[in-house]
Amino acid sequence: MQPADNKRRFPRIPAEHAVLVRASGEGAPEGFAKTRDVGLGGCMFVNPVAFGEGAPVELLISVNLAVVRVRGRVVYELPADGGGFEVGVEFVEIDEGDRRVLETLFEPPAV
């Protein structure tokens, strides 16, 4: 379960994308996960370990044959069904080109 959508500045959509998660600091956890939802302001993924609310993270998200690099911070962590944690991340730094790649997820499909 995630925080109510009416509190979001940016809408999120259900989306599964491979993501490499790197926490900051010496010996900090790093690993692969899959997003469950993505927005222009953040994402949620399930991770086997918790990072701690407020922890800075770097995400490398695979989107449409591109890799989007984002710096973010953990906003929430909730126990996930089947183990691990649902981790909600707010994007705090993303370059314009990577943002445009994310925007393609919200465009209607070409007919």
Backbone as CSV, one residue per row, in Angstrom:
resi,resn,N_x,N_y,N_z,CA_x,CA_y,CA_z,C_x,C_y,C_z
1,MET,0.847,-1.166,0.000,0.000,0.000,0.000,0.894,1.232,0.000
2,GLN,0.509,2.236,-0.775,1.293,3.445,-0.834,0.459,4.643,-0.404
3,PRO,1.090,5.779,-0.149,0.352,6.957,0.263,-0.707,7.334,-0.762
4,ALA,-1.738,8.021,-0.302,-2.857,8.391,-1.168,-2.389,9.226,-2.351
5,ASP,-2.916,8.889,-3.547,-2.534,9.597,-4.770,-2.900,11.078,-4.730
6,ASN,-3.919,11.452,-3.939,-4.316,12.857,-3.925,-3.255,13.752,-3.287
7,LYS,-2.240,13.186,-2.664,-1.149,13.966,-2.091,0.006,14.146,-3.079
8,ARG,-0.069,13.531,-4.227,1.032,13.550,-5.193,1.002,14.806,-6.065
9,ARG,2.176,15.358,-6.292,2.305,16.461,-7.240,2.297,15.944,-8.668
10,PHE,2.818,14.715,-8.858,2.905,14.104,-10.177,2.167,12.775,-10.153
11,PRO,1.289,12.533,-11.123,0.603,11.228,-11.153,1.595,10.104,-11.433
12,ARG,1.260,8.922,-10.949,2.067,7.739,-11.227,1.221,6.738,-11.988
13,ILE,1.917,5.935,-12.804,1.240,4.889,-13.552,1.867,3.545,-13.197
14,PRO,1.083,2.468,-13.233,1.689,1.153,-13.039,2.693,0.909,-14.160
15,ALA,3.898,0.519,-13.810,4.934,0.295,-14.817,6.031,-0.573,-14.231
16,GLU,6.373,-1.635,-14.946,7.474,-2.507,-14.518,8.698,-2.230,-15.371
17,HIS,9.731,-1.723,-14.721,10.998,-1.441,-15.395,12.126,-1.905,-14.483
18,ALA,13.160,-2.470,-15.083,14.333,-2.858,-14.303,15.001,-1.595,-13.767
19,VAL,15.460,-1.670,-12.524,16.113,-0.524,-11.905,17.285,-1.015,-11.058
20,LEU,18.434,-0.353,-11.232,19.575,-0.583,-10.362,19.522,0.496,-9.292
21,VAL,19.515,0.071,-8.046,19.400,0.992,-6.922,20.731,1.029,-6.191
22,ARG,21.263,2.231,-6.028,22.507,2.427,-5.279,22.231,3.389,-4.136
23,ALA,22.445,2.920,-2.931,22.332,3.800,-1.765,23.665,4.502,-1.571
24,SER,23.647,5.630,-0.915,24.879,6.378,-0.649,25.595,5.826,0.570
25,GLY,26.892,6.019,0.589,27.669,5.649,1.763,28.457,4.368,1.575
26,GLU,29.491,4.236,2.374,30.375,3.071,2.360,29.606,1.817,2.767
27,GLY,29.677,0.775,1.952,29.013,-0.484,2.261,27.499,-0.442,2.151
28,ALA,26.969,0.616,1.545,25.519,0.758,1.403,24.993,-0.280,0.415
29,PRO,23.733,-0.704,0.580,23.187,-1.718,-0.317,23.078,-1.238,-1.754
30,GLU,23.252,-2.170,-2.682,23.102,-1.917,-4.113,22.514,-3.180,-4.707
31,GLY,21.579,-3.030,-5.616,21.005,-4.210,-6.232,19.948,-3.855,-7.248
32,PHE,19.454,-4.901,-7.909,18.437,-4.727,-8.933,17.056,-4.941,-8.348
33,ALA,16.097,-4.228,-8.893,14.694,-4.362,-8.516,13.864,-4.071,-9.762
34,LYS,12.555,-4.132,-9.612,11.637,-3.739,-10.679,10.673,-2.714,-10.116
35,THR,10.473,-1.648,-10.869,9.496,-0.662,-10.433,8.104,-1.281,-10.496
36,ARG,7.239,-0.793,-9.656,5.818,-1.157,-9.725,5.006,0.006,-10.265
37,ASP,5.472,1.220,-9.966,4.855,2.400,-10.570,5.923,3.465,-10.771
38,VAL,5.635,4.354,-11.728,6.587,5.407,-12.088,5.809,6.680,-12.360
39,GLY,6.382,7.805,-11.979,5.845,9.116,-12.298,6.998,10.043,-12.624
40,LEU,6.683,11.268,-12.974,7.746,12.225,-13.278,8.435,12.721,-12.009
41,GLY,7.813,12.467,-10.863,8.390,12.929,-9.610,8.871,11.828,-8.692
42,GLY,8.708,10.553,-9.113,9.158,9.478,-8.251,8.736,8.115,-8.755
43,CYS,9.048,7.088,-7.977,8.677,5.728,-8.338,8.582,4.884,-7.079
44,MET,8.077,3.670,-7.261,8.027,2.693,-6.170,8.548,1.383,-6.711
45,PHE,9.356,0.699,-5.899,9.875,-0.614,-6.250,9.942,-1.454,-4.987
46,VAL,10.051,-2.764,-5.168,10.189,-3.663,-4.030,11.656,-4.037,-3.910
47,ASN,12.182,-3.937,-2.704,13.591,-4.211,-2.442,13.700,-5.156,-1.236
48,PRO,14.668,-6.069,-1.249,14.778,-7.005,-0.127,15.201,-6.359,1.195
49,VAL,15.908,-5.234,1.127,16.355,-4.568,2.359,15.834,-3.134,2.395
50,ALA,15.717,-2.604,3.596,15.284,-1.217,3.784,16.495,-0.287,3.698
51,PHE,16.265,0.922,3.236,17.312,1.941,3.166,17.190,2.928,4.318
52,GLY,15.967,3.121,4.810,15.681,4.124,5.826,15.052,5.345,5.193
53,GLU,13.975,5.812,5.793,13.313,7.006,5.259,14.279,8.174,5.229
54,GLY,14.252,8.910,4.131,15.134,10.053,3.947,16.479,9.708,3.335
55,ALA,16.775,8.415,3.182,18.070,8.003,2.639,18.218,8.446,1.187
56,PRO,19.362,8.999,0.815,19.599,9.336,-0.585,19.912,8.071,-1.385
57,VAL,19.372,8.000,-2.604,19.613,6.856,-3.483,19.832,7.358,-4.902
58,GLU,20.566,6.564,-5.668,20.714,6.808,-7.100,20.038,5.644,-7.804
59,LEU,19.209,5.952,-8.807,18.490,4.942,-9.558,18.902,4.998,-11.017
60,LEU,19.118,3.839,-11.608,19.327,3.711,-13.044,18.157,2.868,-13.544
61,ILE,17.198,3.512,-14.225,15.946,2.870,-14.626,15.976,2.610,-16.125
62,SER,15.704,1.377,-16.513,15.637,1.007,-17.924,14.247,1.364,-18.450
63,VAL,14.209,2.279,-19.429,12.944,2.725,-20.015,13.092,2.795,-21.528
64,ASN,12.338,1.959,-22.236,12.309,2.017,-23.715,13.707,2.053,-24.333
65,LEU,14.543,1.122,-23.997,15.904,0.985,-24.525,16.841,2.123,-24.122
66,ALA,16.453,2.888,-23.120,17.305,3.953,-22.585,17.492,3.701,-21.091
67,VAL,18.521,4.322,-20.534,18.738,4.243,-19.089,18.595,5.655,-18.526
68,VAL,17.660,5.802,-17.609,17.384,7.087,-16.970,18.100,7.104,-15.622
69,ARG,18.923,8.122,-15.413,19.670,8.267,-14.154,18.962,9.324,-13.308
70,VAL,18.658,8.932,-12.068,17.918,9.806,-11.170,18.552,9.765,-9.786
71,ARG,18.650,10.906,-9.153,18.999,10.950,-7.729,17.698,11.211,-6.990
72,GLY,17.515,10.484,-5.886,16.272,10.634,-5.148,16.486,10.423,-3.670
73,ARG,15.355,10.447,-2.956,15.390,10.161,-1.520,14.204,9.280,-1.191
74,VAL,14.423,8.384,-0.256,13.377,7.463,0.158,12.344,8.237,0.980
75,VAL,11.082,8.134,0.552,9.995,8.827,1.236,9.247,7.881,2.164
76,TYR,9.087,6.632,1.737,8.437,5.656,2.605,8.952,4.258,2.319
77,GLU,8.828,3.390,3.314,9.139,1.968,3.193,8.069,1.200,3.957
78,LEU,7.415,0.279,3.257,6.354,-0.518,3.858,6.650,-1.989,3.625
79,PRO,6.283,-2.854,4.557,6.477,-4.291,4.316,5.721,-4.719,3.060
80,ALA,6.381,-5.489,2.196,5.774,-5.954,0.946,5.227,-7.361,1.123
81,ASP,4.148,-7.655,0.432,3.640,-9.030,0.404,4.734,-9.913,-0.169
82,GLY,5.013,-11.019,0.466,6.038,-11.931,-0.023,7.440,-11.591,0.459
83,GLY,7.583,-10.575,1.284,8.893,-10.217,1.833,9.470,-8.967,1.211
84,GLY,10.424,-8.411,1.856,11.055,-7.188,1.381,10.241,-5.960,1.750
85,PHE,10.527,-4.878,1.046,9.900,-3.592,1.343,9.462,-2.900,0.063
86,GLU,8.275,-2.298,0.095,7.870,-1.366,-0.952,8.570,-0.057,-0.623
87,VAL,9.395,0.415,-1.550,10.194,1.615,-1.320,9.694,2.713,-2.254
88,GLY,9.216,3.805,-1.677,8.783,4.966,-2.455,9.887,5.990,-2.484
89,VAL,10.262,6.406,-3.685,11.366,7.350,-3.856,10.873,8.606,-4.555
90,GLU,11.228,9.749,-3.999,10.971,11.043,-4.631,12.214,11.419,-5.429
91,PHE,12.030,11.808,-6.699,13.157,12.252,-7.506,13.539,13.666,-7.085
92,VAL,14.822,13.869,-6.784,15.297,15.202,-6.403,16.218,15.800,-7.467
93,GLU,16.752,14.947,-8.355,17.622,15.451,-9.433,17.504,14.537,-10.641
94,ILE,17.140,15.137,-11.771,17.042,14.402,-13.033,17.330,15.389,-14.153
95,ASP,18.172,14.998,-15.097,18.476,15.952,-16.168,17.337,15.959,-17.183
96,GLU,17.305,16.998,-17.989,16.179,17.232,-18.907,15.998,16.092,-19.905
97,GLY,17.088,15.549,-20.424,16.984,14.441,-21.383,16.365,13.204,-20.756
98,ASP,16.774,12.886,-19.531,16.202,11.735,-18.834,14.733,11.978,-18.500
99,ARG,14.392,13.193,-18.162,12.987,13.526,-17.891,12.137,13.313,-19.138
100,ARG,12.670,13.695,-20.289,11.923,13.496,-21.549,11.677,12.015,-21.811
101,VAL,12.658,11.164,-21.482,12.462,9.718,-21.641,11.306,9.258,-20.754
102,LEU,11.270,9.701,-19.503,10.163,9.335,-18.608,8.824,9.845,-19.138
103,GLU,8.820,11.025,-19.711,7.573,11.598,-20.245,6.965,10.719,-21.330
104,THR,7.794,9.953,-22.056,7.253,9.098,-23.110,6.330,8.017,-22.544
105,LEU,6.480,7.681,-21.274,5.604,6.701,-20.643,4.175,7.213,-20.504
106,PHE,3.994,8.520,-20.531,2.686,9.127,-20.334,2.027,9.550,-21.637
107,GLU,2.706,9.345,-22.767,2.145,9.688,-24.070,1.214,8.573,-24.543
108,PRO,0.142,8.950,-25.245,-0.742,7.899,-25.778,-0.002,7.082,-26.824
109,PRO,-0.311,5.798,-26.918,0.366,4.957,-27.910,0.085,5.429,-29.336
110,ALA,1.088,5.304,-30.191,0.925,5.678,-31.611,-0.017,4.674,-32.269
111,VAL,-0.867,5.183,-33.138,-1.844,4.306,-33.814,-1.405,4.028,-35.216
